[in-house]
Amino acid sequence: MENGNFNANACDCRQAAKIGRPRVTDRKGFNRCFGAILERLNGGSISRRQAARELEIGCATLKRLLDSGYMAGGSE
């Protein structure tokens, strides 16, 4: 508080830790692995289940990523 008024800049609550489950796409190395597996998946050399196993994610999570059009990219 500054002069009886709330000062948002003085409040550390806006910089608090994130809550909830971390995104699978934020895992280190995930984009690189996902890109390689996506090529194999599109080529028909592996199944969705096998792709999910290799990415260490669930089949439903893989389906959500594919349905959303998620493309591996960015820097890690």
mmCIF file of the N, C-alpha and C atoms, coordinates in Angstrom:
data_MODEL
# 
_entry.id   MODEL 
# 
loop_
_atom_site.group_PDB 
_atom_site.id 
_atom_site.type_symbol 
_atom_site.label_atom_id 
_atom_site.label_alt_id 
_atom_site.label_comp_id 
_atom_site.label_asym_id 
_atom_site.label_entity_id 
_atom_site.label_seq_id 
_atom_site.pdbx_PDB_ins_code 
_atom_site.Cartn_x 
_atom_site.Cartn_y 
_atom_site.Cartn_z 
_atom_site.occupancy 
_atom_site.B_iso_or_equiv 
_atom_site.pdbx_formal_charge 
_atom_site.auth_seq_id 
_atom_site.auth_comp_id 
_atom_site.auth_asym_id 
_atom_site.auth_atom_id 
_atom_site.pdbx_PDB_model_num 
ATOM 1   N N  . MET A 1 1  ? 0.844  -1.179  0.000   1.00 0.00 ? 1  MET A N  1 
ATOM 2   C CA . MET A 1 1  ? 0.000  0.000   0.000   1.00 0.00 ? 1  MET A CA 1 
ATOM 3   C C  . MET A 1 1  ? 0.883  1.233   0.000   1.00 0.00 ? 1  MET A C  1 
ATOM 4   N N  . GLU A 1 2  ? 0.431  2.164   -0.730  1.00 0.00 ? 2  GLU A N  1 
ATOM 5   C CA . GLU A 1 2  ? 1.184  3.402   -0.838  1.00 0.00 ? 2  GLU A CA 1 
ATOM 6   C C  . GLU A 1 2  ? 0.206  4.548   -0.634  1.00 0.00 ? 2  GLU A C  1 
ATOM 7   N N  . ASN A 1 3  ? 0.384  5.307   0.439   1.00 0.00 ? 3  ASN A N  1 
ATOM 8   C CA . ASN A 1 3  ? -0.518 6.413   0.767   1.00 0.00 ? 3  ASN A CA 1 
ATOM 9   C C  . ASN A 1 3  ? -1.977 5.961   0.838   1.00 0.00 ? 3  ASN A C  1 
ATOM 10  N N  . GLY A 1 4  ? -2.189 4.763   1.333   1.00 0.00 ? 4  GLY A N  1 
ATOM 11  C CA . GLY A 1 4  ? -3.553 4.268   1.476   1.00 0.00 ? 4  GLY A CA 1 
ATOM 12  C C  . GLY A 1 4  ? -4.146 3.708   0.193   1.00 0.00 ? 4  GLY A C  1 
ATOM 13  N N  . ASN A 1 5  ? -3.422 3.746   -0.908  1.00 0.00 ? 5  ASN A N  1 
ATOM 14  C CA . ASN A 1 5  ? -3.904 3.209   -2.170  1.00 0.00 ? 5  ASN A CA 1 
ATOM 15  C C  . ASN A 1 5  ? -3.151 1.923   -2.507  1.00 0.00 ? 5  ASN A C  1 
ATOM 16  N N  . PHE A 1 6  ? -3.829 1.027   -3.163  1.00 0.00 ? 6  PHE A N  1 
ATOM 17  C CA . PHE A 1 6  ? -3.207 -0.230  -3.555  1.00 0.00 ? 6  PHE A CA 1 
ATOM 18  C C  . PHE A 1 6  ? -2.251 0.017   -4.714  1.00 0.00 ? 6  PHE A C  1 
ATOM 19  N N  . ASN A 1 7  ? -1.046 -0.476  -4.577  1.00 0.00 ? 7  ASN A N  1 
ATOM 20  C CA . ASN A 1 7  ? -0.047 -0.346  -5.628  1.00 0.00 ? 7  ASN A CA 1 
ATOM 21  C C  . ASN A 1 7  ? 0.227  -1.734  -6.191  1.00 0.00 ? 7  ASN A C  1 
ATOM 22  N N  . ALA A 1 8  ? -0.259 -2.012  -7.396  1.00 0.00 ? 8  ALA A N  1 
ATOM 23  C CA . ALA A 1 8  ? -0.114 -3.327  -8.012  1.00 0.00 ? 8  ALA A CA 1 
ATOM 24  C C  . ALA A 1 8  ? 1.351  -3.672  -8.252  1.00 0.00 ? 8  ALA A C  1 
ATOM 25  N N  . ASN A 1 9  ? 2.185  -2.679  -8.479  1.00 0.00 ? 9  ASN A N  1 
ATOM 26  C CA . ASN A 1 9  ? 3.602  -2.942  -8.724  1.00 0.00 ? 9  ASN A CA 1 
ATOM 27  C C  . ASN A 1 9  ? 4.305  -3.447  -7.468  1.00 0.00 ? 9  ASN A C  1 
ATOM 28  N N  . ALA A 1 10 ? 3.795  -3.107  -6.319  1.00 0.00 ? 10 ALA A N  1 
ATOM 29  C CA . ALA A 1 10 ? 4.418  -3.525  -5.071  1.00 0.00 ? 10 ALA A CA 1 
ATOM 30  C C  . ALA A 1 10 ? 3.977  -4.922  -4.655  1.00 0.00 ? 10 ALA A C  1 
ATOM 31  N N  . CYS A 1 11 ? 2.974  -5.446  -5.306  1.00 0.00 ? 11 CYS A N  1 
ATOM 32  C CA . CYS A 1 11 ? 2.432  -6.754  -4.944  1.00 0.00 ? 11 CYS A CA 1 
ATOM 33  C C  . CYS A 1 11 ? 3.133  -7.858  -5.724  1.00 0.00 ? 11 CYS A C  1 
ATOM 34  N N  . ASP A 1 12 ? 3.686  -8.814  -5.012  1.00 0.00 ? 12 ASP A N  1 
ATOM 35  C CA . ASP A 1 12 ? 4.357  -9.934  -5.661  1.00 0.00 ? 12 ASP A CA 1 
ATOM 36  C C  . ASP A 1 12 ? 3.380  -11.015 -6.101  1.00 0.00 ? 12 ASP A C  1 
ATOM 37  N N  . CYS A 1 13 ? 2.098  -10.843 -5.810  1.00 0.00 ? 13 CYS A N  1 
ATOM 38  C CA . CYS A 1 13 ? 1.130  -11.888 -6.121  1.00 0.00 ? 13 CYS A CA 1 
ATOM 39  C C  . CYS A 1 13 ? 0.986  -12.110 -7.620  1.00 0.00 ? 13 CYS A C  1 
ATOM 40  N N  . ARG A 1 14 ? 1.279  -11.127 -8.428  1.00 0.00 ? 14 ARG A N  1 
ATOM 41  C CA . ARG A 1 14 ? 1.185  -11.285 -9.885  1.00 0.00 ? 14 ARG A CA 1 
ATOM 42  C C  . ARG A 1 14 ? 2.341  -12.111 -10.434 1.00 0.00 ? 14 ARG A C  1 
ATOM 43  N N  . GLN A 1 15 ? 3.380  -12.286 -9.651  1.00 0.00 ? 15 GLN A N  1 
ATOM 44  C CA . GLN A 1 15 ? 4.545  -13.041 -10.084 1.00 0.00 ? 15 GLN A CA 1 
ATOM 45  C C  . GLN A 1 15 ? 4.635  -14.371 -9.354  1.00 0.00 ? 15 GLN A C  1 
ATOM 46  N N  . ALA A 1 16 ? 3.515  -14.836 -8.851  1.00 0.00 ? 16 ALA A N  1 
ATOM 47  C CA . ALA A 1 16 ? 3.500  -16.089 -8.105  1.00 0.00 ? 16 ALA A CA 1 
ATOM 48  C C  . ALA A 1 16 ? 3.721  -17.261 -9.050  1.00 0.00 ? 16 ALA A C  1 
ATOM 49  N N  . ALA A 1 17 ? 4.055  -18.398 -8.477  1.00 0.00 ? 17 ALA A N  1 
ATOM 50  C CA . ALA A 1 17 ? 4.281  -19.597 -9.269  1.00 0.00 ? 17 ALA A CA 1 
ATOM 51  C C  . ALA A 1 17 ? 2.987  -20.040 -9.938  1.00 0.00 ? 17 ALA A C  1 
ATOM 52  N N  . LYS A 1 18 ? 3.138  -20.648 -11.111 1.00 0.00 ? 18 LYS A N  1 
ATOM 53  C CA . LYS A 1 18 ? 1.975  -21.163 -11.817 1.00 0.00 ? 18 LYS A CA 1 
ATOM 54  C C  . LYS A 1 18 ? 1.398  -22.332 -11.027 1.00 0.00 ? 18 LYS A C  1 
ATOM 55  N N  . ILE A 1 19 ? 0.087  -22.479 -11.117 1.00 0.00 ? 19 ILE A N  1 
ATOM 56  C CA . ILE A 1 19 ? -0.550 -23.612 -10.467 1.00 0.00 ? 19 ILE A CA 1 
ATOM 57  C C  . ILE A 1 19 ? -1.150 -24.506 -11.534 1.00 0.00 ? 19 ILE A C  1 
ATOM 58  N N  . GLY A 1 20 ? -1.372 -25.741 -11.190 1.00 0.00 ? 20 GLY A N  1 
ATOM 59  C CA . GLY A 1 20 ? -1.956 -26.681 -12.132 1.00 0.00 ? 20 GLY A CA 1 
ATOM 60  C C  . GLY A 1 20 ? -0.899 -27.564 -12.768 1.00 0.00 ? 20 GLY A C  1 
ATOM 61  N N  . ARG A 1 21 ? -1.367 -28.437 -13.622 1.00 0.00 ? 21 ARG A N  1 
ATOM 62  C CA . ARG A 1 21 ? -0.472 -29.387 -14.284 1.00 0.00 ? 21 ARG A CA 1 
ATOM 63  C C  . ARG A 1 21 ? 0.355  -28.676 -15.355 1.00 0.00 ? 21 ARG A C  1 
ATOM 64  N N  . PRO A 1 22 ? 1.661  -28.948 -15.389 1.00 0.00 ? 22 PRO A N  1 
ATOM 65  C CA . PRO A 1 22 ? 2.505  -28.335 -16.422 1.00 0.00 ? 22 PRO A CA 1 
ATOM 66  C C  . PRO A 1 22 ? 2.132  -28.851 -17.813 1.00 0.00 ? 22 PRO A C  1 
ATOM 67  N N  . ARG A 1 23 ? 2.272  -28.016 -18.809 1.00 0.00 ? 23 ARG A N  1 
ATOM 68  C CA . ARG A 1 23 ? 1.975  -28.426 -20.182 1.00 0.00 ? 23 ARG A CA 1 
ATOM 69  C C  . ARG A 1 23 ? 3.036  -29.412 -20.665 1.00 0.00 ? 23 ARG A C  1 
ATOM 70  N N  . VAL A 1 24 ? 2.568  -30.430 -21.356 1.00 0.00 ? 24 VAL A N  1 
ATOM 71  C CA . VAL A 1 24 ? 3.497  -31.415 -21.905 1.00 0.00 ? 24 VAL A CA 1 
ATOM 72  C C  . VAL A 1 24 ? 4.411  -30.761 -22.931 1.00 0.00 ? 24 VAL A C  1 
ATOM 73  N N  . THR A 1 25 ? 3.909  -29.753 -23.618 1.00 0.00 ? 25 THR A N  1 
ATOM 74  C CA . THR A 1 25 ? 4.700  -29.075 -24.652 1.00 0.00 ? 25 THR A CA 1 
ATOM 75  C C  . THR A 1 25 ? 5.808  -28.218 -24.067 1.00 0.00 ? 25 THR A C  1 
ATOM 76  N N  . ASP A 1 26 ? 5.789  -27.996 -22.760 1.00 0.00 ? 26 ASP A N  1 
ATOM 77  C CA . ASP A 1 26 ? 6.847  -27.223 -22.107 1.00 0.00 ? 26 ASP A CA 1 
ATOM 78  C C  . ASP A 1 26 ? 8.010  -28.098 -21.652 1.00 0.00 ? 26 ASP A C  1 
ATOM 79  N N  . ARG A 1 27 ? 7.878  -29.402 -21.809 1.00 0.00 ? 27 ARG A N  1 
ATOM 80  C CA . ARG A 1 27 ? 8.958  -30.301 -21.410 1.00 0.00 ? 27 ARG A CA 1 
ATOM 81  C C  . ARG A 1 27 ? 10.187 -30.066 -22.287 1.00 0.00 ? 27 ARG A C  1 
ATOM 82  N N  . LYS A 1 28 ? 11.342 -30.149 -21.662 1.00 0.00 ? 28 LYS A N  1 
ATOM 83  C CA . LYS A 1 28 ? 12.589 -29.956 -22.397 1.00 0.00 ? 28 LYS A CA 1 
ATOM 84  C C  . LYS A 1 28 ? 12.743 -31.073 -23.427 1.00 0.00 ? 28 LYS A C  1 
ATOM 85  N N  . GLY A 1 29 ? 12.979 -30.689 -24.664 1.00 0.00 ? 29 GLY A N  1 
ATOM 86  C CA . GLY A 1 29 ? 13.190 -31.649 -25.737 1.00 0.00 ? 29 GLY A CA 1 
ATOM 87  C C  . GLY A 1 29 ? 11.920 -32.199 -26.367 1.00 0.00 ? 29 GLY A C  1 
ATOM 88  N N  . PHE A 1 30 ? 10.759 -31.780 -25.862 1.00 0.00 ? 30 PHE A N  1 
ATOM 89  C CA . PHE A 1 30 ? 9.504  -32.346 -26.384 1.00 0.00 ? 30 PHE A CA 1 
ATOM 90  C C  . PHE A 1 30 ? 9.285  -31.978 -27.844 1.00 0.00 ? 30 PHE A C  1 
ATOM 91  N N  . ASN A 1 31 ? 9.508  -30.729 -28.214 1.00 0.00 ? 31 ASN A N  1 
ATOM 92  C CA . ASN A 1 31 ? 9.258  -30.300 -29.593 1.00 0.00 ? 31 ASN A CA 1 
ATOM 93  C C  . ASN A 1 31 ? 10.112 -31.069 -30.594 1.00 0.00 ? 31 ASN A C  1 
ATOM 94  N N  . ARG A 1 32 ? 11.349 -31.308 -30.248 1.00 0.00 ? 32 ARG A N  1 
ATOM 95  C CA . ARG A 1 32 ? 12.251 -32.048 -31.139 1.00 0.00 ? 32 ARG A CA 1 
ATOM 96  C C  . ARG A 1 32 ? 11.744 -33.480 -31.319 1.00 0.00 ? 32 ARG A C  1 
ATOM 97  N N  . CYS A 1 33 ? 11.414 -34.124 -30.218 1.00 0.00 ? 33 CYS A N  1 
ATOM 98  C CA . CYS A 1 33 ? 10.910 -35.498 -30.283 1.00 0.00 ? 33 CYS A CA 1 
ATOM 99  C C  . CYS A 1 33 ? 9.567  -35.559 -30.992 1.00 0.00 ? 33 CYS A C  1 
ATOM 100 N N  . PHE A 1 34 ? 8.698  -34.605 -30.700 1.00 0.00 ? 34 PHE A N  1 
ATOM 101 C CA . PHE A 1 34 ? 7.368  -34.600 -31.307 1.00 0.00 ? 34 PHE A CA 1 
ATOM 102 C C  . PHE A 1 34 ? 7.474  -34.450 -32.826 1.00 0.00 ? 34 PHE A C  1 
ATOM 103 N N  . GLY A 1 35 ? 8.350  -33.584 -33.279 1.00 0.00 ? 35 GLY A N  1 
ATOM 104 C CA . GLY A 1 35 ? 8.525  -33.390 -34.716 1.00 0.00 ? 35 GLY A CA 1 
ATOM 105 C C  . GLY A 1 35 ? 8.968  -34.658 -35.416 1.00 0.00 ? 35 GLY A C  1 
ATOM 106 N N  . ALA A 1 36 ? 9.927  -35.358 -34.819 1.00 0.00 ? 36 ALA A N  1 
ATOM 107 C CA . ALA A 1 36 ? 10.434 -36.596 -35.413 1.00 0.00 ? 36 ALA A CA 1 
ATOM 108 C C  . ALA A 1 36 ? 9.356  -37.679 -35.420 1.00 0.00 ? 36 ALA A C  1 
ATOM 109 N N  . ILE A 1 37 ? 8.637  -37.789 -34.329 1.00 0.00 ? 37 ILE A N  1 
ATOM 110 C CA . ILE A 1 37 ? 7.593  -38.809 -34.230 1.00 0.00 ? 37 ILE A CA 1 
ATOM 111 C C  . ILE A 1 37 ? 6.415  -38.469 -35.128 1.00 0.00 ? 37 ILE A C  1 
ATOM 112 N N  . LEU A 1 38 ? 6.115  -37.181 -35.269 1.00 0.00 ? 38 LEU A N  1 
ATOM 113 C CA . LEU A 1 38 ? 5.016  -36.765 -36.138 1.00 0.00 ? 38 LEU A CA 1 
ATOM 114 C C  . LEU A 1 38 ? 5.277  -37.175 -37.588 1.00 0.00 ? 38 LEU A C  1 
ATOM 115 N N  . GLU A 1 39 ? 6.521  -37.057 -38.029 1.00 0.00 ? 39 GLU A N  1 
ATOM 116 C CA . GLU A 1 39 ? 6.868  -37.487 -39.381 1.00 0.00 ? 39 GLU A CA 1 
ATOM 117 C C  . GLU A 1 39 ? 6.623  -38.980 -39.557 1.00 0.00 ? 39 GLU A C  1 
ATOM 118 N N  . ARG A 1 40 ? 7.055  -39.763 -38.581 1.00 0.00 ? 40 ARG A N  1 
ATOM 119 C CA . ARG A 1 40 ? 6.853  -41.211 -38.648 1.00 0.00 ? 40 ARG A CA 1 
ATOM 120 C C  . ARG A 1 40 ? 5.374  -41.576 -38.573 1.00 0.00 ? 40 ARG A C  1 
ATOM 121 N N  . LEU A 1 41 ? 4.634  -40.836 -37.756 1.00 0.00 ? 41 LEU A N  1 
ATOM 122 C CA . LEU A 1 41 ? 3.203  -41.084 -37.613 1.00 0.00 ? 41 LEU A CA 1 
ATOM 123 C C  . LEU A 1 41 ? 2.470  -40.774 -38.918 1.00 0.00 ? 41 LEU A C  1 
ATOM 124 N N  . ASN A 1 42 ? 2.808  -39.655 -39.527 1.00 0.00 ? 42 ASN A N  1 
ATOM 125 C CA . ASN A 1 42 ? 2.191  -39.284 -40.802 1.00 0.00 ? 42 ASN A CA 1 
ATOM 126 C C  . ASN A 1 42 ? 2.593  -40.236 -41.923 1.00 0.00 ? 42 ASN A C  1 
ATOM 127 N N  . GLY A 1 43 ? 3.781  -40.794 -41.828 1.00 0.00 ? 43 GLY A N  1 
ATOM 128 C CA . GLY A 1 43 ? 4.258  -41.753 -42.822 1.00 0.00 ? 43 GLY A CA 1 
ATOM 129 C C  . GLY A 1 43 ? 3.647  -43.133 -42.653 1.00 0.00 ? 43 GLY A C  1 
ATOM 130 N N  . GLY A 1 44 ? 2.987  -43.355 -41.521 1.00 0.00 ? 44 GLY A N  1 
ATOM 131 C CA . GLY A 1 44 ? 2.334  -44.636 -41.280 1.00 0.00 ? 44 GLY A CA 1 
ATOM 132 C C  . GLY A 1 44 ? 3.244  -45.714 -40.730 1.00 0.00 ? 44 GLY A C  1 
ATOM 133 N N  . SER A 1 45 ? 4.451  -45.351 -40.313 1.00 0.00 ? 45 SER A N  1 
ATOM 134 C CA . SER A 1 45 ? 5.373  -46.367 -39.812 1.00 0.00 ? 45 SER A CA 1 
ATOM 135 C C  . SER A 1 45 ? 5.142  -46.711 -38.340 1.00 0.00 ? 45 SER A C  1 
ATOM 136 N N  . ILE A 1 46 ? 4.406  -45.864 -37.608 1.00 0.00 ? 46 ILE A N  1 
ATOM 137 C CA . ILE A 1 46 ? 4.060  -46.177 -36.218 1.00 0.00 ? 46 ILE A CA 1 
ATOM 138 C C  . ILE A 1 46 ? 2.596  -45.815 -35.972 1.00 0.00 ? 46 ILE A C  1 
ATOM 139 N N  . SER A 1 47 ? 2.026  -46.432 -34.958 1.00 0.00 ? 47 SER A N  1 
ATOM 140 C CA . SER A 1 47 ? 0.646  -46.150 -34.577 1.00 0.00 ? 47 SER A CA 1 
ATOM 141 C C  . SER A 1 47 ? 0.603  -44.982 -33.597 1.00 0.00 ? 47 SER A C  1 
ATOM 142 N N  . ARG A 1 48 ? -0.595 -44.459 -33.372 1.00 0.00 ? 48 ARG A N  1 
ATOM 143 C CA . ARG A 1 48 ? -0.749 -43.381 -32.373 1.00 0.00 ? 48 ARG A CA 1 
ATOM 144 C C  . ARG A 1 48 ? -0.339 -43.869 -30.992 1.00 0.00 ? 48 ARG A C  1 
ATOM 145 N N  . ARG A 1 49 ? -0.702 -45.100 -30.686 1.00 0.00 ? 49 ARG A N  1 
ATOM 146 C CA . ARG A 1 49 ? -0.361 -45.650 -29.370 1.00 0.00 ? 49 ARG A CA 1 
ATOM 147 C C  . ARG A 1 49 ? 1.152  -45.718 -29.187 1.00 0.00 ? 49 ARG A C  1 
ATOM 148 N N  . GLN A 1 50 ? 1.862  -46.190 -30.221 1.00 0.00 ? 50 GLN A N  1 
ATOM 149 C CA . GLN A 1 50 ? 3.317  -46.268 -30.136 1.00 0.00 ? 50 GLN A CA 1 
ATOM 150 C C  . GLN A 1 50 ? 3.930  -44.871 -30.055 1.00 0.00 ? 50 GLN A C  1 
ATOM 151 N N  . ALA A 1 51 ? 3.381  -43.934 -30.798 1.00 0.00 ? 51 ALA A N  1 
ATOM 152 C CA . ALA A 1 51 ? 3.880  -42.552 -30.748 1.00 0.00 ? 51 ALA A CA 1 
ATOM 153 C C  . ALA A 1 51 ? 3.710  -41.980 -29.342 1.00 0.00 ? 51 ALA A C  1 
ATOM 154 N N  . ALA A 1 52 ? 2.554  -42.218 -28.737 1.00 0.00 ? 52 ALA A N  1 
ATOM 155 C CA . ALA A 1 52 ? 2.302  -41.734 -27.382 1.00 0.00 ? 52 ALA A CA 1 
ATOM 156 C C  . ALA A 1 52 ? 3.289  -42.348 -26.399 1.00 0.00 ? 52 ALA A C  1 
ATOM 157 N N  . ARG A 1 53 ? 3.545  -43.641 -26.545 1.00 0.00 ? 53 ARG A N  1 
ATOM 158 C CA . ARG A 1 53 ? 4.510  -44.311 -25.660 1.00 0.00 ? 53 ARG A CA 1 
ATOM 159 C C  . ARG A 1 53 ? 5.895  -43.686 -25.776 1.00 0.00 ? 53 ARG A C  1 
ATOM 160 N N  . GLU A 1 54 ? 6.326  -43.450 -27.019 1.00 0.00 ? 54 GLU A N  1 
ATOM 161 C CA . GLU A 1 54 ? 7.661  -42.885 -27.223 1.00 0.00 ? 54 GLU A CA 1 
ATOM 162 C C  . GLU A 1 54 ? 7.769  -41.468 -26.677 1.00 0.00 ? 54 GLU A C  1 
ATOM 163 N N  . LEU A 1 55 ? 6.667  -40.720 -26.728 1.00 0.00 ? 55 LEU A N  1 
ATOM 164 C CA . LEU A 1 55 ? 6.658  -39.358 -26.188 1.00 0.00 ? 55 LEU A CA 1 
ATOM 165 C C  . LEU A 1 55 ? 6.423  -39.331 -24.684 1.00 0.00 ? 55 LEU A C  1 
ATOM 166 N N  . GLU A 1 56 ? 6.099  -40.495 -24.118 1.00 0.00 ? 56 GLU A N  1 
ATOM 167 C CA . GLU A 1 56 ? 5.780  -40.630 -22.692 1.00 0.00 ? 56 GLU A CA 1 
ATOM 168 C C  . GLU A 1 56 ? 4.597  -39.766 -22.299 1.00 0.00 ? 56 GLU A C  1 
ATOM 169 N N  . ILE A 1 57 ? 3.562  -39.793 -23.156 1.00 0.00 ? 57 ILE A N  1 
ATOM 170 C CA . ILE A 1 57 ? 2.309  -39.098 -22.882 1.00 0.00 ? 57 ILE A CA 1 
ATOM 171 C C  . ILE A 1 57 ? 1.170  -40.075 -23.139 1.00 0.00 ? 57 ILE A C  1 
ATOM 172 N N  . GLY A 1 58 ? -0.018 -39.703 -22.741 1.00 0.00 ? 58 GLY A N  1 
ATOM 173 C CA . GLY A 1 58 ? -1.176 -40.540 -22.968 1.00 0.00 ? 58 GLY A CA 1 
ATOM 174 C C  . GLY A 1 58 ? -1.681 -40.420 -24.398 1.00 0.00 ? 58 GLY A C  1 
ATOM 175 N N  . CYS A 1 59 ? -2.427 -41.441 -24.818 1.00 0.00 ? 59 CYS A N  1 
ATOM 176 C CA . CYS A 1 59 ? -3.005 -41.429 -26.171 1.00 0.00 ? 59 CYS A CA 1 
ATOM 177 C C  . CYS A 1 59 ? -3.955 -40.245 -26.342 1.00 0.00 ? 59 CYS A C  1 
ATOM 178 N N  . ALA A 1 60 ? -4.721 -39.929 -25.299 1.00 0.00 ? 60 ALA A N  1 
ATOM 179 C CA . ALA A 1 60 ? -5.666 -38.809 -25.380 1.00 0.00 ? 60 ALA A CA 1 
ATOM 180 C C  . ALA A 1 60 ? -4.926 -37.478 -25.510 1.00 0.00 ? 60 ALA A C  1 
ATOM 181 N N  . THR A 1 61 ? -3.799 -37.345 -24.834 1.00 0.00 ? 61 THR A N  1 
ATOM 182 C CA . THR A 1 61 ? -3.002 -36.121 -24.943 1.00 0.00 ? 61 THR A CA 1 
ATOM 183 C C  . THR A 1 61 ? -2.454 -35.983 -26.354 1.00 0.00 ? 61 THR A C  1 
ATOM 184 N N  . LEU A 1 62 ? -1.973 -37.073 -26.917 1.00 0.00 ? 62 LEU A N  1 
ATOM 185 C CA . LEU A 1 62 ? -1.477 -37.044 -28.292 1.00 0.00 ? 62 LEU A CA 1 
ATOM 186 C C  . LEU A 1 62 ? -2.599 -36.664 -29.252 1.00 0.00 ? 62 LEU A C  1 
ATOM 187 N N  . LYS A 1 63 ? -3.774 -37.235 -29.044 1.00 0.00 ? 63 LYS A N  1 
ATOM 188 C CA . LYS A 1 63 ? -4.917 -36.921 -29.909 1.00 0.00 ? 63 LYS A CA 1 
ATOM 189 C C  . LYS A 1 63 ? -5.266 -35.435 -29.836 1.00 0.00 ? 63 LYS A C  1 
ATOM 190 N N  . ARG A 1 64 ? -5.255 -34.867 -28.612 1.00 0.00 ? 64 ARG A N  1 
ATOM 191 C CA . ARG A 1 64 ? -5.530 -33.430 -28.462 1.00 0.00 ? 64 ARG A CA 1 
ATOM 192 C C  . ARG A 1 64 ? -4.505 -32.586 -29.210 1.00 0.00 ? 64 ARG A C  1 
ATOM 193 N N  . LEU A 1 65 ? -3.235 -32.964 -29.124 1.00 0.00 ? 65 LEU A N  1 
ATOM 194 C CA . LEU A 1 65 ? -2.190 -32.219 -29.831 1.00 0.00 ? 65 LEU A CA 1 
ATOM 195 C C  . LEU A 1 65 ? -2.393 -32.303 -31.338 1.00 0.00 ? 65 LEU A C  1 
ATOM 196 N N  . LEU A 1 66 ? -2.707 -33.482 -31.836 1.00 0.00 ? 66 LEU A N  1 
ATOM 197 C CA . LEU A 1 66 ? -2.910 -33.666 -33.268 1.00 0.00 ? 66 LEU A CA 1 
ATOM 198 C C  . LEU A 1 66 ? -4.153 -32.926 -33.748 1.00 0.00 ? 66 LEU A C  1 
ATOM 199 N N  . ASP A 1 67 ? -5.237 -33.009 -32.977 1.00 0.00 ? 67 ASP A N  1 
ATOM 200 C CA . ASP A 1 67 ? -6.490 -32.344 -33.349 1.00 0.00 ? 67 ASP A CA 1 
ATOM 201 C C  . ASP A 1 67 ? -6.356 -30.821 -33.336 1.00 0.00 ? 67 ASP A C  1 
ATOM 202 N N  . SER A 1 68 ? -5.518 -30.309 -32.442 1.00 0.00 ? 68 SER A N  1 
ATOM 203 C CA . SER A 1 68 ? -5.347 -28.858 -32.352 1.00 0.00 ? 68 SER A CA 1 
ATOM 204 C C  . SER A 1 68 ? -4.418 -28.322 -33.438 1.00 0.00 ? 68 SER A C  1 
ATOM 205 N N  . GLY A 1 69 ? -3.756 -29.223 -34.140 1.00 0.00 ? 69 GLY A N  1 
ATOM 206 C CA . GLY A 1 69 ? -2.827 -28.787 -35.179 1.00 0.00 ? 69 GLY A CA 1 
ATOM 207 C C  . GLY A 1 69 ? -1.496 -28.332 -34.612 1.00 0.00 ? 69 GLY A C  1 
ATOM 208 N N  . TYR A 1 70 ? -1.182 -28.769 -33.392 1.00 0.00 ? 70 TYR A N  1 
ATOM 209 C CA . TYR A 1 70 ? 0.075  -28.367 -32.766 1.00 0.00 ? 70 TYR A CA 1 
ATOM 210 C C  . TYR A 1 70 ? 1.238  -28.779 -33.639 1.00 0.00 ? 70 TYR A C  1 
ATOM 211 N N  . MET A 1 71 ? 2.109  -27.829 -33.897 1.00 0.00 ? 71 MET A N  1 
ATOM 212 C CA . MET A 1 71 ? 3.310  -28.103 -34.692 1.00 0.00 ? 71 MET A CA 1 
ATOM 213 C C  . MET A 1 71 ? 4.525  -27.838 -33.817 1.00 0.00 ? 71 MET A C  1 
ATOM 214 N N  . ALA A 1 72 ? 5.409  -28.793 -33.790 1.00 0.00 ? 72 ALA A N  1 
ATOM 215 C CA . ALA A 1 72 ? 6.629  -28.628 -33.017 1.00 0.00 ? 72 ALA A CA 1 
ATOM 216 C C  . ALA A 1 72 ? 7.449  -27.492 -33.600 1.00 0.00 ? 72 ALA A C  1 
ATOM 217 N N  . GLY A 1 73 ? 7.913  -26.628 -32.767 1.00 0.00 ? 73 GLY A N  1 
ATOM 218 C CA . GLY A 1 73 ? 8.729  -25.513 -33.239 1.00 0.00 ? 73 GLY A CA 1 
ATOM 219 C C  . GLY A 1 73 ? 9.188  -24.685 -32.066 1.00 0.00 ? 73 GLY A C  1 
ATOM 220 N N  . GLY A 1 74 ? 9.912  -23.661 -32.335 1.00 0.00 ? 74 GLY A N  1 
ATOM 221 C CA . GLY A 1 74 ? 10.412 -22.798 -31.278 1.00 0.00 ? 74 GLY A CA 1 
ATOM 222 C C  . GLY A 1 74 ? 11.772 -23.261 -30.798 1.00 0.00 ? 74 GLY A C  1 
ATOM 223 N N  . SER A 1 75 ? 12.355 -22.479 -29.944 1.00 0.00 ? 75 SER A N  1 
ATOM 224 C CA . SER A 1 75 ? 13.673 -22.816 -29.430 1.00 0.00 ? 75 SER A CA 1 
ATOM 225 C C  . SER A 1 75 ? 13.541 -23.433 -28.059 1.00 0.00 ? 75 SER A C  1 
ATOM 226 N N  . GLU A 1 76 ? 14.503 -24.294 -27.751 1.00 0.00 ? 76 GLU A N  1 
ATOM 227 C CA . GLU A 1 76 ? 14.524 -24.951 -26.435 1.00 0.00 ? 76 GLU A CA 1 
ATOM 228 C C  . GLU A 1 76 ? 15.848 -24.763 -25.777 1.00 0.00 ? 76 GLU A C  1 
# 
